[in-house]
Amino acid sequence: MAESTTRATPRLSRSDRRTQLIAAAKGAFVAQGYHAAAMDDIAERAGVSKPVLYQHFPSKLDLYLALLGESADEMVRLVEEALHGTNDNNERVHRAVEAYFSFVADNDQAYRLIFESDLRGQVQVEQIVDRATDSCIAAITDTITTDTGVDPQRSRLLASALVGLSQVSARYWLTQSPGVPRAEAIEMLSTLAWRGISRFPRQA
């Protein structure tokens, strides 16, 4: 009798399985929204049984919150990397704006989970979104305070303006201004922001 060549599919570690499930959930939640996405569909996308899905995430909300948290953390990471990558403040502004464009355009529409969720108003969702936004504002606030000497309260106001400009403009560009090349859009908006921020001179 010929030896069987069939091999069992390697068992994923818990961490790798969780990553696989969250990736499958992203496609479902982004395409359908929270309410329309079904756990059956997510399990099928991941190639697992529904009981396996529930072993990792006891409810659809738990799965959604995990995905939302990862997406929010990615947004914060991009902004913090932009600020820490250079000491040139003009370049920092450019990179901060660019970070939001990257998040909006390069993350499989994960931005919709944060900015366009059909669960906005749900306390746990709002907490994750607010924490991510506050983290971005805090990172920019620290840079402005350190480099200009503007007090933290006023620095935070300036930082919130830069975050708001970048978030709203990146999303608008993606859906409403497809004729404007990405690099040009980033340059336009970073120039606009820098002309305001640069009025606060760098302290010695």
C-alpha positions in Angstrom: 0.0 0.0 0.0 1.4 3.4 -1.0 2.3 5.7 1.9 -0.2 8.5 2.4 1.2 12.0 1.5 -1.5 13.8 3.3 -0.3 16.0 6.1 -2.2 17.7 8.8 -2.4 21.5 8.6 0.0 22.9 11.1 -1.7 24.2 14.2 -1.3 27.9 14.7 -0.2 29.4 18.0 -2.9 31.3 19.9 -1.2 34.6 18.9 -1.0 33.7 15.2 -4.6 32.5 15.2 -5.8 35.7 16.8 -3.9 37.7 14.2 -5.5 35.6 11.4 -9.0 36.1 12.9 -8.6 39.8 13.3 -7.4 40.1 9.6 -10.5 38.2 8.5 -12.7 40.4 10.6 -11.3 43.6 9.1 -12.5 42.6 5.7 -16.0 41.9 7.0 -16.4 44.9 9.2 -15.0 47.4 6.7 -17.1 46.1 3.9 -20.3 45.5 5.8 -20.2 47.5 9.0 -20.5 46.1 12.4 -24.2 45.4 12.4 -24.3 43.6 9.0 -21.2 41.5 9.5 -21.8 38.0 10.8 -19.6 35.8 12.8 -20.3 33.0 10.4 -18.9 35.1 7.5 -15.8 36.0 9.5 -15.2 32.4 10.4 -15.5 31.4 6.8 -13.1 34.2 5.7 -10.6 32.9 8.3 -11.1 29.3 7.3 -12.0 28.2 10.8 -15.1 26.8 12.5 -17.4 29.2 14.3 -16.5 27.5 17.7 -12.8 28.2 17.1 -13.7 31.9 16.5 -15.7 32.0 19.7 -12.8 30.4 21.6 -10.7 33.6 20.9 -13.5 36.2 20.9 -16.6 35.4 23.0 -18.7 37.9 21.1 -18.8 40.0 17.9 -18.3 43.1 20.0 -15.1 41.7 21.6 -13.8 40.9 18.1 -14.7 44.4 16.8 -13.1 46.1 19.8 -9.9 44.1 19.3 -9.7 45.1 15.7 -10.6 48.7 16.4 -7.9 48.8 19.1 -5.2 47.5 16.7 -6.3 50.0 14.0 -6.2 52.9 16.5 -2.7 51.8 17.7 -1.5 51.8 14.1 -2.7 55.4 13.6 -0.9 56.5 16.7 2.3 54.6 15.8 2.4 56.3 12.4 2.1 59.8 13.9 4.7 59.1 16.6 7.2 57.7 14.1 6.6 60.8 11.9 7.5 63.1 14.8 10.5 61.1 16.1 12.1 60.6 12.7 13.6 64.1 12.4 14.5 67.2 14.3 13.5 69.5 11.5 10.1 71.0 12.5 9.0 71.8 8.9 9.7 68.1 8.0 7.9 67.0 11.2 4.7 68.8 10.1 5.0 67.3 6.6 5.5 63.8 8.0 2.7 64.2 10.5 0.3 65.1 7.7 1.7 62.3 5.6 1.1 59.8 8.4 -2.6 60.4 8.3 -2.7 60.1 4.5 -0.8 56.8 4.9 -3.3 55.5 7.4 -6.3 56.5 5.3 -4.9 55.2 2.0 -2.7 52.2 2.9 -4.5 50.3 5.6 -7.3 48.5 3.8 -9.8 51.2 4.8 -9.2 50.6 8.5 -9.7 54.3 8.9 -13.4 53.7 8.5 -13.5 51.7 11.7 -12.3 54.7 13.6 -13.9 57.6 11.8 -17.0 56.1 10.2 -18.0 53.3 12.6 -21.7 52.4 12.8 -21.0 51.8 16.5 -20.0 55.4 17.2 -21.8 56.3 20.4 -21.1 52.9 22.0 -19.0 53.7 25.1 -16.2 51.2 24.6 -15.8 52.3 20.9 -15.7 56.0 21.9 -13.1 55.3 24.5 -10.7 53.6 22.0 -11.2 56.3 19.4 -10.8 59.2 21.9 -7.7 57.6 23.4 -6.1 57.3 20.0 -6.9 60.9 19.1 -5.7 62.1 22.4 -2.4 60.1 22.0 -1.8 61.8 18.6 -2.5 65.2 20.1 -0.3 64.5 23.1 2.6 63.5 20.9 2.4 66.7 18.8 1.8 68.8 22.0 5.0 67.6 23.5 6.9 68.5 20.4 5.4 72.0 20.2 6.0 72.7 23.9 9.6 71.5 23.8 10.6 73.3 20.7 8.7 76.6 21.0 8.2 77.2 24.7 4.5 77.7 24.2 2.7 76.5 27.4 1.1 73.1 27.3 -2.5 74.3 27.2 -1.8 76.4 24.1 0.4 73.8 22.6 -2.4 71.3 22.9 -4.8 73.6 21.1 -2.3 74.0 18.2 -1.8 70.2 18.2 -5.5 69.5 18.1 -5.8 71.9 15.1 -3.0 70.0 13.2 -4.6 66.6 14.0 -8.1 67.8 12.9 -6.7 69.3 9.7 -4.8 66.1 8.8 -7.6 63.7 9.7 -10.4 65.5 7.9 -8.3 66.5 4.9 -6.9 63.0 4.3 -10.4 61.5 4.4 -11.8 64.2 2.1 -8.9 63.7 -0.3 -9.5 60.0 -0.5 -13.2 60.2 -1.4 -13.7 63.7 -2.9 -10.4 64.7 -4.5 -9.1 61.8 -6.5 -7.7 64.1 -9.2 -5.2 65.6 -6.8 -2.0 63.5 -6.6 -1.3 62.2 -3.1 2.1 63.8 -2.8 0.7 67.2 -4.0 -2.1 67.0 -1.5 0.3 66.3 1.4 2.5 69.1 0.3 -0.4 71.6 0.1 -1.7 70.8 3.5 1.7 70.6 5.3 2.6 74.0 3.8 -0.7 75.4 5.1 0.0 74.0 8.6 3.6 75.0 8.6 2.9 78.6 7.7 0.9 78.8 10.9 3.0 76.7 13.3 6.2 78.3 12.2 5.1 81.7 13.5 6.0 80.3 16.9 9.8 80.4 16.8 11.9 77.6 18.0 13.4 78.4 21.4 17.1 78.2 21.9 
